[in-house]
Amino acid sequence: MGFSDWGLIVTAGLVVIGVLLEGAEHLQELRTKGWRPITPKIGFLILVLGLGGEIVFETLLTQDAANTRLEAAKLESILAWRTLTEKQRTELISTMRPFKGQRIDIFSYVGDAEGLAFADQFLAIFKRAGCDAGESVITSYSRLLIGTRVEIGSSTQELSGVFVIRIALTPEGRKAAETLLATLKGEHLTQEPKLVPMMPKQWEAIEQQGLVPISEAPIRLMIGVKPR
């Protein structure tokens, strides 16, 4: 609760105490003298009702203001673009630095400005860590990707599309992918529990048409749409 909420509670408490003290006197008069004179007693009753109504009204206004602030915060969170914190940046650079020279491609959806801006942050981080990082866009996918995930290629070099050779995933590359995934999970940057294999060979015909991403790198960081 905020300062204004506590102020309302204290004020209401003081009003209640004052009403009880004043009411005790009127109650004693009512027992000894009855309803006469009736004017002070009616005035006291009106005062009690008025103060009670004021307290209830102020409470409702305070609650309504609190609800408005909460809804505004939720809306701001939904509209805000994803941004890596300084801690997340430092942790990613530190954990990926041992894999200097490792090929990593970062993909985001074409037309998704927020996703592209988020991908740019990872690109800068991987380059600072010394990785051989590139960036591209997803034109289509088998299902809408939400959040981020790490994809890996096979352990053998293979033709993937037209004049594109997918570099084989080495044991060192797998370790780099596992380290990246563990860091993303530790920093709450992904909800994917494990590494995901890249598109199987039977999709190569579709890949040649440019409907799914093409990458030479054995590791992909996929940037999907922002989770709601």
ABEGO torsion letter per residue (X at the ends): XBAAAAAAAAAAAAAAAAAAAAAAAAAAAAAAAEAOBAAAAAAAAAAAAAAAAAAAAAAAAAAAAAAAAAAAAAAAAAABBBBBBAAAAAAAAAAAAAABGBBBBBBBBBGBAAAAAAAAAAAAAAAAAGBBBBBBBBABBABBBBEBBBBBBBABBBBBEBGBBBBBBBAAAAAAAAAAAAAAAAAGABABABBBBBBBAAAAAAAAAGABBBBABABBBBBBBBBX
